[in-house]
Amino acid sequence: MTSSIKQPIIGFAGMTHLGLVSGVCASEKGFMVVCFDPDPSRIANLRDGKLPVSEPQLDELVARNAARLRFTADVADLKACDIIYVAPDVATDDLGQSDLRAINLLLNSVLDSARADAAVVILSQVPPGFTRGKQREGRILYYQVETLIFGRAVERALFPERYIIGCADPTQPLPLAYGAFLKAHGCPILPMRYESAELAKISINMCLVASVSTANTLAELCEKIGADWSEIVPALKLDKRIGQYSYLAPGLGIAGGNLERDLATVCNFADEYGTDAGVVRAWIANSRHRRDWALRTLHQNLLSKINDPVIAVLGLAYKQDTHSTKNSPAIALLSSLLPFQVRLFDPVVPATAVPNPRRHSAANELDACDGADALVVMTPWGQFRSLDPAKIASCMRGKMVLDPYAVLDRAACRNAGLEYHTLGTAA
């Protein structure tokens, strides 16, 4: 008769975006999950079903798995766990520098409280060298690369492409409980040394930044020479060296905080060790230039021609399907429009996120357009795609529409008499 391994109990410490989504998705896979956060008010809100983050499907999963989820502010409750993920969101400043104070405090608390046989796994993104420096005598410590994406976090947590595991000694097998949890997701498991795993996360993001920067650079050129980037993208996606899932959509620079952190980390290490990071600094400059596309276009076509214009802005989050405004191009644009009247609408982010005394918090998209001289669609929320350009035109005082992500129907906008601007194509 073969012996069976009892299903492990999983703990997650830190109930912000990363820890909460990961913990809830672990419960969806059938595991009992202890969700710990040292903030009692955050735990009270979670017990009442008030989530601090917005992600598609997350509310439904919390309700469906209530019997498998235990929210607690008592770190001693983690003693029930066979695996404990330390997963607070690591904040970054405007230069992409990580603030590691919160994860240091939480990790120390977990290491002090966990059972001796429990595997402690750092899930938050940390710089290379961090995990090895946190080893303790008698503790089992791993680093696991997280690959959640704002707006698609539940999907990524439930169906990971692979697991990258940083180990003190990658030649040794993973603990049985930890291995069982990872194998339940049915994807490849790649063990490697701590530093390789920490740098693997950065390497992935560097490749994404290269694709984004290429798309932005060439899309801007399209706007000047009469080419159309949307016609070029299908050809690139059919090239196996690039591929159908490449980041080839032009955008307003790099936002969200995670990619910026990795750019800053590489530059910091390059400065410390004398390696070259010129291409990384070029990506940063390209991102800042492209972020200001909307402001440059507004200035050229509106702000320099009309006294006290009214500007409607749809979308404040840095991308669709998330509450996050970290390095949001919309917030950056609005910080340069403080002298002007702005009419704002976002399905999730309140207008109070914008410190403009002349802001109007619109009830819906058409209310935002009412009397506006220009409309700027700064976040490609799915619900904006159903907007009727003819109704937009009837609400507005002016005719200028800036739609960088091509959310609206271009032909319908022009048929409605709107002056339509988008990335990658001449107006």
BELZIHU-V413767 format. One record per pair of residues at least 12 apart in sequence whose C-alpha atoms are under 10 Angstrom apart, sorted by the first residue. I is the first residue (numbers start at 0). J is the second residue. Records with the same first field share a line. If there is no record, write none. Layout:
# BELZIHU-V413767
I=J / J
This chain:
# BELZIHU-V413767
4=175 / 176 / 179
5=176 / 179
6=29 / 30 / 31 / 81 / 176 / 179 / 180
7=30 / 31 / 32 / 79 / 80 / 81 / 82 / 175 / 176 / 177 / 179 / 180
8=25 / 26 / 30 / 31 / 32 / 33 / 67 / 77 / 78 / 79 / 80 / 81 / 82 / 83 / 176 / 177 / 180
9=22 / 25 / 26 / 30 / 31 / 32 / 33 / 34 / 68 / 77 / 79 / 80 / 81 / 82 / 83 / 84 / 117 / 118 / 176 / 177 / 180
10=22 / 25 / 31 / 32 / 33 / 34 / 35 / 68 / 69 / 76 / 77 / 78 / 79 / 80 / 81 / 82 / 83 / 84 / 85 / 86 / 113 / 117 / 119 / 120
11=23 / 25 / 32 / 33 / 34 / 35 / 36 / 70 / 77 / 80 / 82 / 83 / 84 / 85 / 86 / 87 / 109 / 119 / 120 / 122
12=33 / 34 / 35 / 36 / 37 / 71 / 72 / 74 / 77 / 83 / 84 / 85 / 86 / 87 / 102 / 105 / 106 / 108 / 109 / 121 / 122
13=34 / 35 / 36 / 37 / 38 / 72 / 84 / 85 / 86 / 87 / 88 / 101 / 102 / 105 / 106 / 123
14=34 / 35 / 36 / 37 / 38 / 41 / 42 / 45 / 50 / 51 / 52 / 70 / 71 / 85 / 86 / 87 / 88
15=36 / 41 / 50 / 51 / 52 / 86 / 87 / 88 / 89
16=50 / 51 / 52 / 53 / 54 / 86 / 87 / 88 / 147 / 149 / 152 / 323
17=52 / 85 / 86 / 87 / 88 / 89 / 122 / 123 / 145 / 146 / 147 / 148 / 149 / 152 / 156
18=34 / 35 / 36 / 84 / 85 / 86 / 87 / 88 / 122 / 123
19=34 / 35 / 36 / 45 / 50 / 51 / 52 / 57 / 61 / 86 / 87
20=52 / 53 / 54 / 57 / 60 / 61 / 147 / 152 / 153 / 154 / 155 / 156 / 157
21=34 / 84 / 86 / 122 / 145 / 147 / 152 / 153 / 155 / 156 / 157
22=34 / 35 / 61 / 68 / 69 / 84 / 86 / 156
23=57 / 58 / 60 / 61 / 62 / 63 / 64 / 65 / 67 / 68 / 153 / 156 / 157
24=57 / 60 / 61 / 64 / 152 / 153 / 154 / 155 / 156 / 157 / 158
25=64 / 67 / 68 / 156 / 157 / 180 / 183 / 184
26=60 / 61 / 63 / 64 / 65 / 66 / 67 / 68
27=60 / 61 / 63 / 64 / 65 / 67 / 68 / 157
28=64 / 157 / 180 / 183 / 184
29=64 / 67 / 183
30=64 / 67 / 68 / 180 / 183
31=64 / 66 / 67 / 68 / 69 / 80
32=64 / 66 / 67 / 68 / 69 / 70 / 77 / 79 / 80 / 82 / 83
33=67 / 68 / 69 / 70 / 71 / 76 / 77 / 78 / 79 / 80 / 83
34=68 / 69 / 70 / 71 / 72 / 73 / 74 / 76 / 77 / 83 / 84
35=69 / 70 / 71 / 72 / 73 / 74 / 75 / 76 / 77 / 83 / 85 / 109
36=70 / 71 / 72 / 73 / 74 / 87 / 105
37=71 / 72 / 73 / 74 / 105 / 108
38=71 / 72 / 73
39=70 / 71 / 72 / 73
40=72
41=70 / 71 / 72
42=69 / 70 / 71 / 72 / 73
43=70 / 71 / 72
44=70
45=61 / 69 / 70 / 71
46=61 / 65 / 68 / 69 / 70 / 71
48=61 / 62 / 65
51=322
52=149 / 321 / 322 / 323 / 347
53=149 / 150 / 152 / 320 / 321 / 322 / 323 / 347 / 348
54=149 / 150 / 151 / 152 / 153 / 154 / 319 / 320 / 321 / 322
55=149 / 150 / 151 / 152 / 153 / 154 / 320 / 321
56=151 / 152 / 153 / 154
57=152 / 153 / 154
60=153
74=105 / 108 / 109 / 111 / 112 / 113
75=108 / 109 / 111 / 112 / 113 / 114
76=112 / 113
77=109 / 112 / 113 / 114 / 117
78=109 / 112 / 113 / 114 / 115 / 117
79=113 / 114 / 117
80=113 / 114 / 116 / 117 / 118 / 119
81=113 / 114 / 115 / 116 / 117 / 118 / 119 / 174 / 175 / 176 / 177
82=113 / 114 / 116 / 117 / 118 / 119 / 120 / 139 / 174 / 176 / 177 / 180
83=109 / 110 / 113 / 114 / 117 / 118 / 119 / 120 / 121 / 122 / 140 / 177
84=106 / 109 / 118 / 119 / 120 / 121 / 122 / 123 / 141 / 142 / 143
85=102 / 103 / 105 / 106 / 107 / 108 / 109 / 110 / 119 / 120 / 121 / 122 / 123 / 142
86=102 / 105 / 106 / 120 / 121 / 122 / 123 / 124 / 145
87=101 / 102 / 105 / 106 / 121 / 122 / 123 / 124
88=101 / 102 / 122 / 123 / 124
89=101 / 102 / 123 / 124 / 125 / 256 / 257 / 260
90=102 / 256 / 257 / 260 / 325
91=255 / 256 / 257 / 259 / 260 / 325
92=256 / 259 / 260 / 325 / 326
93=256 / 259 / 260 / 325 / 326
94=256 / 259 / 260 / 262 / 263
95=256 / 257 / 258 / 259 / 260 / 261 / 262 / 263 / 264 / 326
96=256 / 259 / 260 / 261 / 262 / 263 / 264 / 267
97=124 / 125 / 126 / 256 / 257 / 259 / 260 / 261 / 263 / 264
98=125
99=123 / 124 / 125 / 126 / 129
102=121 / 123 / 124 / 125
103=129 / 133
106=119 / 120 / 121 / 133
107=133
110=133 / 134 / 135 / 138 / 139 / 140
111=138
113=138
114=138
115=137 / 138 / 139
116=137 / 138 / 139 / 174
117=138 / 139 / 140 / 174 / 176 / 177
118=138 / 139 / 140 / 141 / 173 / 174 / 175 / 176 / 177
119=138 / 139 / 140 / 141 / 142 / 177
120=139 / 140 / 141 / 142 / 143 / 144 / 164 / 165 / 166 / 177
121=133 / 140 / 141 / 142 / 143 / 144 / 145 / 164 / 165
122=141 / 142 / 143 / 144 / 145 / 146 / 164
123=142 / 143 / 144 / 145
124=142 / 143 / 144 / 145 / 146 / 197 / 198 / 200 / 201 / 257 / 260 / 261
125=142 / 144 / 197 / 198 / 200 / 201 / 260 / 261 / 264
126=194 / 197 / 198 / 200 / 201 / 260 / 261 / 264 / 265 / 268
127=193 / 194 / 195 / 196 / 197 / 198 / 199 / 200 / 201 / 264 / 268
128=193 / 194 / 195 / 197 / 198
129=142 / 193 / 194 / 197
130=142 / 165 / 166 / 167 / 193 / 194 / 197
131=165 / 166 / 167 / 192 / 193 / 194
134=167
139=166 / 167 / 173 / 174
140=165 / 166 / 167 / 193
141=164 / 165 / 166 / 167 / 168 / 173 / 190 / 192 / 193 / 196
142=163 / 164 / 165 / 166 / 167 / 190 / 191 / 192 / 193 / 194 / 196 / 197
143=162 / 163 / 164 / 165 / 166 / 189 / 190 / 193 / 196 / 197 / 200
144=161 / 162 / 163 / 164 / 165 / 196 / 197 / 198 / 199 / 200 / 201
145=159 / 162 / 163 / 164 / 200
146=159 / 160 / 161 / 162 / 163 / 200 / 203 / 204
147=159
148=255 / 257 / 321
149=255 / 317 / 318 / 319 / 320 / 321 / 322 / 323
150=318 / 319 / 320 / 321 / 322 / 323
151=319 / 320 / 321
152=320 / 321
156=184
157=184
158=184 / 185 / 186
159=181 / 184 / 185 / 186 / 187
160=184 / 185 / 186 / 187 / 188
161=181 / 184 / 185 / 186 / 187 / 188 / 189
162=181 / 182 / 184 / 185 / 186 / 187 / 188 / 189 / 190 / 196
163=187 / 188 / 189 / 190 / 191 / 195 / 196 / 197 / 199 / 200
164=188 / 189 / 190 / 191 / 192 / 193 / 195 / 196 / 197 / 199
165=189 / 190 / 191 / 192 / 193 / 194 / 195 / 196 / 197 / 198 / 199
166=190 / 191 / 192 / 193 / 194 / 195 / 196
167=190 / 191 / 192 / 193 / 194
168=190 / 191 / 192 / 193
169=189 / 190 / 191 / 192 / 193
170=190 / 191 / 192
171=190
172=190
173=190
198=261 / 264 / 265
200=261
201=257 / 258 / 260 / 261 / 262 / 264 / 265
202=261 / 265
203=258 / 261
204=257 / 258 / 259 / 260 / 261 / 262
205=258 / 259 / 261 / 262 / 265 / 279 / 282
206=245 / 246
207=245 / 246 / 247 / 258
208=246 / 252 / 253 / 258 / 259 / 261 / 262 / 279 / 282 / 283 / 286
209=246 / 247 / 278 / 279 / 282
210=241 / 245 / 246 / 247 / 248 / 249
211=245 / 246 / 247 / 248 / 249 / 250 / 251 / 252 / 253 / 282 / 285 / 286
212=246 / 247 / 249 / 250 / 252 / 253 / 281 / 282 / 283 / 284 / 285 / 286 / 289
213=246 / 247 / 248 / 249 / 282 / 285
214=228 / 232 / 246 / 247 / 248 / 249 / 250 / 423
215=228 / 247 / 248 / 249 / 250 / 251 / 252 / 285 / 286 / 288 / 289 / 290 / 422 / 423
216=249 / 282 / 285 / 286 / 288 / 289 / 423
217=231 / 249 / 423
218=231 / 247 / 248 / 249 / 250 / 422 / 423 / 424 / 425
219=249 / 289 / 292 / 422 / 423 / 424 / 425
220=422 / 423 / 424 / 425
221=422 / 423 / 424 / 425
222=420 / 421 / 422 / 423 / 424 / 425 / 426
223=423 / 424 / 425 / 426
224=424 / 425
225=423 / 424 / 425 / 426
226=423 / 424 / 425
227=422 / 423 / 424 / 425
228=247 / 248 / 249 / 422 / 423 / 424
229=247 / 248 / 249 / 405 / 422 / 423 / 424
230=423 / 424
231=247 / 423
232=245 / 246 / 247 / 248
233=247
235=247
248=404 / 422 / 423
249=289 / 403 / 404 / 421 / 422 / 423
250=286 / 289 / 290 / 292 / 328 / 377 / 403 / 404 / 421 / 422 / 423
251=285 / 286 / 287 / 288 / 289 / 290 / 291 / 292 / 293 / 317 / 327 / 328 / 329 / 377 / 403 / 404 / 422
252=282 / 283 / 284 / 285 / 286 / 287 / 288 / 289 / 290 / 291 / 292 / 326 / 327 / 328
253=282 / 283 / 285 / 286 / 287 / 289 / 290 / 317 / 326 / 327 / 328
254=286 / 287 / 290 / 317 / 318 / 323 / 324 / 325 / 326 / 327 / 328
255=316 / 317 / 318 / 323 / 324 / 325 / 326 / 327 / 328
256=317 / 323 / 324 / 325 / 326 / 327
257=325
259=283 / 286 / 326
261=279
262=276 / 279 / 280 / 282 / 283
263=279 / 280 / 283
265=279 / 280
266=278 / 279 / 280
287=328
289=328 / 422
290=326 / 327 / 328 / 329 / 331 / 332
291=328 / 329 / 331 / 332 / 335
292=328 / 332 / 401 / 403 / 421 / 422
293=328 / 329 / 332 / 375 / 376 / 377 / 401 / 402 / 403 / 420 / 421 / 422
294=331 / 332 / 333 / 335 / 336 / 375
295=332
296=401 / 420
297=310 / 373 / 374 / 375 / 399 / 400 / 401
300=373 / 399
301=372 / 373 / 397 / 399
302=336 / 339 / 373
305=372
306=339
307=338 / 339 / 340 / 372
308=338 / 339 / 340 / 341 / 370 / 371 / 372 / 373 / 396 / 397
309=339 / 340 / 341 / 342 / 357 / 358 / 368 / 369 / 370 / 371 / 372 / 373 / 374 / 395 / 396 / 397
310=333 / 336 / 339 / 340 / 341 / 342 / 343 / 358 / 367 / 368 / 369 / 370 / 371 / 372 / 373 / 374 / 375 / 395 / 397 / 399 / 400
311=340 / 341 / 342 / 343 / 344 / 358 / 359 / 361 / 364 / 365 / 366 / 367 / 368 / 369 / 370 / 371 / 372 / 373 / 374 / 375 / 376 / 395 / 400
312=329 / 332 / 333 / 341 / 342 / 343 / 344 / 345 / 361 / 364 / 367 / 368 / 371 / 373 / 374 / 375 / 376 / 377 / 378 / 401
313=329 / 342 / 343 / 344 / 345 / 346 / 361 / 363 / 364 / 365 / 367 / 368 / 374 / 375 / 376 / 377 / 378 / 379 / 380 / 383 / 402
314=327 / 328 / 329 / 330 / 343 / 344 / 345 / 346 / 347 / 348 / 349 / 350 / 364 / 375 / 376 / 377 / 378 / 379 / 380 / 383
315=327 / 328 / 329 / 330 / 331 / 332 / 333 / 343 / 344 / 345 / 346 / 347 / 348 / 349 / 350 / 352 / 353 / 376 / 377 / 378
316=328 / 329 / 330 / 345 / 346 / 347 / 348 / 349 / 352 / 377 / 378 / 379 / 380
317=329 / 330 / 377 / 378 / 379
318=377 / 378 / 379 / 380
319=345 / 346 / 347 / 377 / 378 / 379 / 380 / 381 / 382
320=346 / 347 / 378 / 379 / 380 / 381
321=346 / 347 / 348 / 380
322=345 / 346 / 347 / 348 / 349
323=347 / 348
324=348 / 352
327=377 / 378
328=377 / 378
329=353 / 375 / 376 / 377 / 378
330=352 / 353 / 354 / 377
331=353
332=377
333=353 / 354 / 355 / 358
334=353 / 354 / 355
336=355 / 357
337=353 / 354 / 355 / 356 / 357 / 358
338=355 / 356 / 357
339=355 / 356 / 357 / 358
340=355 / 356 / 357 / 358 / 359 / 371
341=353 / 355 / 356 / 357 / 358 / 359 / 360 / 361 / 367 / 368 / 371 / 373 / 374
342=357 / 358 / 359 / 360 / 361 / 362 / 364 / 366 / 367 / 368 / 369 / 370 / 371 / 374
343=358 / 359 / 360 / 361 / 362 / 363 / 364 / 366 / 367 / 368 / 375
344=359 / 360 / 361 / 362 / 363 / 364 / 365 / 366 / 367 / 368 / 376
345=360 / 361 / 362 / 363 / 364 / 367 / 377 / 378 / 380 / 383
346=362 / 363 / 364 / 380 / 382 / 383
349=361
364=382 / 383 / 386 / 391
365=386 / 387 / 390 / 391 / 392 / 393 / 394 / 395
366=391 / 394 / 395
367=391 / 394 / 395
368=390 / 391 / 392 / 393 / 394 / 395 / 396 / 397
369=391 / 392 / 393 / 394 / 395 / 396
370=392 / 393 / 394 / 395 / 396 / 397
371=391 / 392 / 394 / 395 / 396 / 397 / 398 / 399
372=394 / 395 / 396 / 397 / 398 / 399 / 400
373=395 / 396 / 397 / 398 / 399 / 400 / 401 / 417 / 418
374=391 / 392 / 395 / 397 / 398 / 399 / 400 / 401 / 402 / 417 / 419
375=399 / 400 / 401 / 402 / 403 / 420
376=400 / 401 / 402 / 403 / 404 / 405 / 406 / 407 / 421
377=401 / 402 / 403 / 404 / 406
378=402 / 403 / 404 / 406
379=402 / 403 / 404 / 405 / 406 / 407
380=406
381=406
382=406
383=406 / 407
384=405 / 406 / 407 / 408
385=406 / 407 / 408
386=406 / 407 / 408
387=407 / 408 / 411 / 412 / 415
388=400 / 407 / 408 / 409 / 410 / 411 / 412 / 413 / 414 / 415 / 416 / 417
389=411 / 412 / 413 / 414 / 415 / 416 / 417
390=415
391=412 / 415 / 417
392=412 / 415 / 416 / 417
393=415
395=417
397=417 / 418
398=412 / 413 / 415 / 416 / 417 / 418 / 419
399=412 / 416 / 417 / 418 / 419 / 420
400=412 / 413 / 417 / 418 / 419 / 420 / 421
401=417 / 418 / 419 / 420 / 421 / 422 / 426
402=419 / 420 / 421 / 422
403=419 / 420 / 421 / 422 / 423 / 424
404=420 / 421 / 422 / 423
405=419 / 420 / 421 / 422 / 423
406=421
407=419 / 421
409=421
